[in-house]
Amino acid sequence: MRVMEAFHYLYHPVLLRLHEILDSGKLGELRAAEAELRIPAPADSAPRWSFELAGGALMDVGCYGLHAPRGLAPWAGGAPVLESATGTARRPGVDQAVDARLAFPGGAAGIVRCDMAAAEVRFCLRLTGTRGEATAVNFVRPDIDDRALVGDRVEHLGRRPSYSYQLEAFASHVREGALLRNDLADAVDTMALIDECYRAAGFPVRPRSRVEPVTGA
């Protein structure tokens, strides 16, 4: 069986463009990566607030904010580690907002801010280097806003849904053996960082689920 985690944003031209800019050296050495992920509050009865269903801001929107800096390892001397995390509870054990600070081996700083009771939707990823800055205005939902800001230049990279790009990549993987941008090891490492953030912010980690194997009759 082949599976992949649905970090769909990885396959959209907006995120690929940011990586291309880093690769070109136009930003110089990476000094900071800042991810801001905010949405208005779901209803109190929504499963997104359920601890048993792994709800909370960090698991819901913040997972993108932690995953994106991990993807910067090739330009930052390696994967980031957690320095600190703080949070605000919506209900016992369930986070409404979490702020985390990361440190990259090469000296760059990572800042992640997620909030699931904000005034508006915001999914911004900003990269700052010694020579310039590049920003994906909405890296999680480029189908809504496809802008990449590179210095003073605005680039529109297409509003085709990121899920469509990921589906095509997965189909190529299954049919032709094409490599994926994220694998199961990546999923495990991201979840370990999420758990670490929860502990540092004073929250319990989300409950584990167990999948029972299916046997034939």
N, C-alpha and C positions, 0 to 999 in steps of 0.2 A: 504494500500500500504506500502511495506517495501522498504526502501532505505538506502544506506550507501555511505559515501564519499570515494573516491578512494585513500586513503592513503595506497596503496598496500604494501609498504615496511614493515608495521607493522606485516605482516603475514609470512614474509620470515625468515628462520632459522638464517640469519645473525643478524637481529635486535633482534630476540628472544634470541640469544646467549649473546648479550650484556646485556640484562635484566637479564638473568640467572646468569651472572658473578656478576652483582650488587647484586642480591639476595643472592649469596653465601658469600658475605662479603670479597671476595678476593681483591677488590679495596680499602677496608676500607670505610671511609666516603667520599661521593662524594664532590669534591671541585670545579670542573669545567666541563662544557659540551660545546664543540666547534663544530659548524656545518659550513662547508664551501661548498657552492653550486655555481658552475661556469659552464657556457657553452659559446661557441663562439656565436657571434651575429647573430640572424636571419636576413633575408633580411628586409630592411626598410619598405617594403610593407606588411610584415607578420602581421597577426592579433595579434600576441603576443606583438606587440607594440601599439595596439589600446586601448586607454583609454576607449572607449565605450564598448569594449569587455573584460574589466577588465584586460588589459595587463600590463606588467611591470615585473621587476625582482622579486619583493617580492611576487607577486601573482603567478608567473610562477614557479620559482624554490625555492624561499625563503619560500614559504608556508611549504615545508618539513622541512626547517631549524627552523621554529618556532614550528611546530607540534612535532618534535622529543624531544625537551627539555620539552615540556608540558607532554610528556609521562613518564618523569623521576620523576614525583611528588611523587610516593611511596618511593623513595630513597633520596629525597631532602627536606623532610618536607612539601611538598605541591607544587602546581603549581607555576611557575615563574611569576614575574611581570616585566613589561618593565621599565628599568632605563633610556635608551637613545637610539636614532636612528639618523643616518645621511644618506644622499643619494646623488646620482648623477643623473641628469635628462638626458634622451635621447632626449626628446621633451617635450614641456610644459605639466606638469601633469603626465608624464610617466617616471618611474624610470628605469635607466640602472643598477644601483647598489645600494644596501642598506646594511649598517652595523648596527646591533642592539646589545645592551647589556641588559641582563636579570639578575634578582636577584631571587634566591630561598629562601624560608623561613628559610631553614636550614643553610644558609650562602654560598652556592655554587654560582658560577657565570656562566652565560650562554652567549656565544658569537656566533652570527650568522652573517655570511658574505655571501652575494649573489651577483652575477655579471652575467649579461646576454650579456656581450661583452668581454669575457675572451679569452685567447689564447688557452685554452684547457678545456675539460670536467673534472669536479672534484665534487664529491659528498661524502665528508668525514665527519664522525661523530666520535669525539674523547672524551672519558670520562676519567677524571683524578680524582683519589681518594688519600687518605692519604697513601695508601699502593701500589699503582700501577696505570697502565693506560691500557685502552682497546680502540681499534679503529676499526670501520667498514670502510674499504677503500672506498667502494662505496655503501652506505646504500640505496640509491634510486634505483640504477640499479645493484643489485647483480648478475643479469644474465650476466653482463659484467665482473665484478670482485667480486668474492665471499669471499674474504679474511676478516677474523677477526684477528686482531693483539692483542694478550693478553700477555703483557710484551714482552719477546723475542720470544714467540711462535707464529707461523703462522697457523691458522686453515682455511681450505677450507670447506665451508658449503653448496656448491651446487649452480649451475647456472640455476636451473629451474626458470622461470620468477616469480616474486613476484605477478603479477596479477593472476597467476594460483592458488597460495595459497589463495589469497583473494577470488577468485571465489568459491573455495571449502568451505571456511568459510561461505560465504554468503548462499551457497546452504544448508549447514548444519543448518544455522539459520532458513531458510525458511521451510525446511523439518522437522527438529527435535527440533527447538527452541533453538539451541545452542547459547551461548552468543557470541557477537562480541567484538573485542578489541577496536572498535571506534563506537560511536553512534551519534545521531543527536545533543545531547547536546555538545558533543566534537567538532562537526563541527561548531556550533555557537560560542563556546568559542575561537576556533582557529581564526575564522573570526574577532572576536572582537579584538584579539591581533594584527592581521594584520592591521586593521583599526587604532589601536592605534599607531603602528609603522609608518604608513603613515603620520599621523598627526604630530608625533614627528619629522619626517624627513623633514617636510615641503611640503608634497604632499597631494593632495585631495584624499579622500577615493574613491574606485572604485564605479561606479554607481550600484544601486540596480536593480534587475529585478523583475517583478511581473508575477506570473503564474495565469492565469485566470482559474477558475474551469470549468470543462466540464460538461454540463448538457445534459440529455437525450432528445431525440426528443419528 
